[in-house]
Amino acid sequence: MFIRVALPVPGLDLLTYRVPDGVTPAVGARVLVPLGSRIVTGIIVESRAVAEGVEGVEIKPIRQLLDSDAFIPPDVVDLARWTAEYYAAGAGETITAILPPKTRGDRPDAHKTRRVASVTAAGAGLVAGLQAGSADLAPSCRLSGRQREALEILAGAPAGIATAELARRGISGDIVSRLAGHGFVMVRQERVDRDPFEAGAFTADEADVSRHLTPEQESAVTRLSAMVAAQTFRVSLLHGVTGSGKTEIYLRVAAIVRAAGRRVLMLVPEIALTPAVAALFRQAFGDRVAIQHSGLSDGERHDQWQRIRRGEIDVVVGTRSAVFAPVQQLGLIIVDEEHDGSYKQEESPRYHGRDVAIVRGQRAGALVILGSATPSMETYHHAVAGKYERLVLERRVLDRPLAAVTVVDMREAYAAEGPEVVLSRALRERIEIRLARREQVLILLNRRGFATAVFCRQCAGTLDCANCSVSLVVHGEGSARRARCHYCNYSVRVPPACPACAGPYLEQTGFGTERVEAEARRFWPSARIARLDRDSVRRKGSLDALLTRFRNGDIDVLVGTQMIAKGHDFPRVTLVGVVSADVGLGMADFRASERTFQLLTQVAGRAGRGSELGEAIVQTIYPDHYSIQLACRQDYTAFYQREIHFRQSMHYPPLVSMINAVVRGRTFTRAMDDAAGVAERLREADGDRHAFRVLGPAPAPLGRLRGEYRTQLLIKSTNRRRMREALLAAIAAAPELQRRVSVDVDPVSVL
C-alpha cells in the first residue's frame, strides 16, 4: 500500500511513501518519513493500492506510523487541502500549520501529567482497624504519626489525591513512597488538561439569562432558528449597529444548535476579544467551551485542541486558525466582526478565516452567521446579490442613541495652536468634562510609537531602516529613546547627531500612541492613564489584565490603536477621541477608504453603551472625505454605494477577483526583471482571450523589506481559477523563482 503525505515544507507538494504489509494507515494520521537526510513528521492525506505518477522513482518506506486512527479528522484534512489549492500554497505547510504546538514532533501526544496517590484495599483495611483500635502491625512496618495521618486523608478520598496537594498538607513524597512500599498506597500518573480559564484570566459581566430581546433581536433569532432547523448550509449577514446586541443573538442561536445535538464554532478577529467572548459562552454553556488562539501557552493550546478532538467540547471560541479546529457535527459557525483584516493571514498559507469558514460550513451543512456593524464590501455585495440573507439591527439595546460625532478640522487647530498640537482644544475640553464626572475616555490613534520619523534640519536626511525602505519609529523618551522598524524589528539608539552629515539638528516628526499618552499625562497629571497597543501588552496575561482594569473603572483614559476599537463593551465610556482619523487614507491601497470608514464607525460605537449619552470627537485634516463624513453619520448604505461606484470604475474587488504577486530579489533590477518575465508569460498564456488583466510589474509600495527588494504584479479577472493556474504555471516555468514569489489570492492589502 502507498500513502501520500503532507510535510511541513513551504511549497512542497504531496509526497508518496510505501507502507509495510499489514499496516492500515488512516487519512489524518501522523507518520514519520524520510525527507532527504532528515526524518520529519507528516500527515497522511491519501492512501492508495497503487502508486501513480511516480514511475521510475524509488518510493521510500515510512519509518513509523504514529497514530492508529485519524489524528486530524478527515474533513479537516480535506478543508486544509482546499485551502492550499485555493490560496496557491503548499499542501504540507497548510495541513501541518493547523496542528497545535506539541503535536508536530515524533511524540503521539504531549500531555501534562501529575502523580496521584490513593489508598489500596490493604491500606483501607488498616485504617479501619486503626480507627477501631484492633489493627496489629508487624514491627517492620510500624507507622509514624505522619504516615497514619496520610493514610487517613487518603482513605477519605477514594479517587486519590495529587501528591502536590498532599505536600501542601505536610505529607512529603518520602512518606507516600514508604506507604507505597508497604502496599498501603498506590501511586499513578494521571493526565491533566491545562485549563486557561483556571487562572481567572477570562472574565465577563454576569450573564442575565432572563434578559429580554428587542423586537429586532427576537426577529433575528426566530429567522436564524428556522435556518438551524433546516440543517442545510446557509449564510446570513447579521448587520447590526454597534451596541445592537449581536452577541446575545449568537448565544441564543448557539443554545438552539447545542440542544439539537450539534456543535458551534465562534471566530473573533483579535486575541483581545477572545477572553470576554469565551467567558460569556462559558457562563452560558459551562466547561464544554474551549478556546484556541496564539495568546495561550503551548501547553494550554495543546490541551484545548485535544479536548475538542475528543468530542468533550460543544463550543469553540478562537481567532483565525480556529477555523481548522477538529470540531465534529458542526451546526453553526459564527464569524464576528467579519470585516476585520485580522482574519487574513499575512504569511503562507495566506488564507482568509471568514472565507474558509464559509467553505467549512458548506461542507458541514451548517449555518454561517457573519456579524458586523460595518460589513466588508465583499460580504455586503453578496447580500445585495441575494447570495447571503441579510438580517438588520438598526437600533441599540434599550434604544440607547448612537454617539454624537463632531469633526475637528485640524488645519484650523494647527493655525490656532501651532503644528505640534496633538489633542485639539475641543477634545481636551470634552475630556476634562468626563474626568470631572468620573466617566471614562478612549483615545484612538492607529499608529504606535512616540514619533514616526527622525530627520536632519541640516541635510534633510532621515533615520531609515537598514533592511526595509521605511523610516524608523521612535519609541520611548529621554535616554531610553530607540528608533525601531515595525517590519523587521531592527533598532538603534536615537543618535545625538545626524549619521549622514554629523549635524546636531535632529528633529522628530509625526506621533504615535506613546506621544498621545505623554500628552494626556501632561494635561491631566492626576488622571489614571494607560496605553493599549502591541508594545504595551507583550507579556502573557498583560492584555486581559489591562482590559479588566479598564472595565472595572480603575483607568480613566485609555489610549490605544485599533485594538481598542472593535467588539469591546465598556459601559462607563462616554467619550471617544480619534486622533489623525485620516492616517490610513494616504496608503497606496484600494481598501484605504473602506478601512477608514470601518475603524471610525467601530470606535465611535464604543461610546454611550451604558446609561449615559456618548460622544465622539474625530480629528482630521480631510474633514470632507466621504469615508470620514459617512462614518460620522454611521451611514453604511451611503458609503457602500459611493465605494462600489469607485470599485466598479477601477475594476477592483468585489466586482472582480484579484491576485497580488510579489517578486523578491537581492537587487531591484533582479526583482524587476524576474517580475517582468512572469508578466510576459502570463500575457502569452492569455493570448487574445482577455480572460484576465495583468498590471505591472512595478515597484511594490513597500519597496524593500528585510533586506530584499520587492516588485509587484496585480492580476484581475472574473475567473479566479483560470488566472491562478496561469500564474502558477508562469512561476513554475522559472523554478528558481519558487521561493522568491509570494502569491496572495484575494488580498486584503496590496502593500
Secondary structure, DSSP 8 states (H G I E B T S, - for coil): -EEEEE-S-TT---EEEE--TT----TT-EEEEEETTEEEEEEEEEEESS--S-TTS---B-SEE--SS-SS-HHHHHHHHHHHHHTT--HHHHHHHTS-TTSSSSSS---EEEEEEEE-HHHHHHHHHHHHT-----GGG---HHHHHHHHHHHT-TT-EEHHHHHHTT--HHHHHHHHHTTSEEEEEEEE---TTTTT--------TT----HHHHHHHHHHHHHHHHTS-EEEEEEE-TTS-HHHHHHHHHHHHHHTT-EEEEE-S-GGGHHHHHHHHHHHHTT-EEEE-TTS-HHHHHHHHHHHHTT--SEEEESGGGGG----SEEEEEEETTT-GGGB-SSSS--BHHHHHHHHHHHHT-EEEEEESS--HHHHHHHHHTSSEEEEE-S-GGG----EEEEEEHHHHHHHH-TT--S-HHHHHHHHHHHHHT-EEEEE-S--SSBSEEEETTT--B-B-SSSSSB-EEESSGGG-EEE-TTT--EEE--SS-TTT--S-EEEE---HHHHHHHHHHH-TTS-EEEESTTTT-STTHHHHHHHHHHTT--SEEEESGGGTSS---TTEEEEEESSTTTTTTSS-TTHHHHHHHHHHHHHTTTT-SSS--EEEEEES-TT-HHHHHHHTT-HHHHHHHHHHHHHHHT-TTSSEEEEEEEEESSHHHHHHHHHHHHHHHHHHHTTS--SEEEEEEEEEEEEETTEEEEEEEEEES-HHHHHHHHHHHHHTSGGGGGGEEEEES-S---
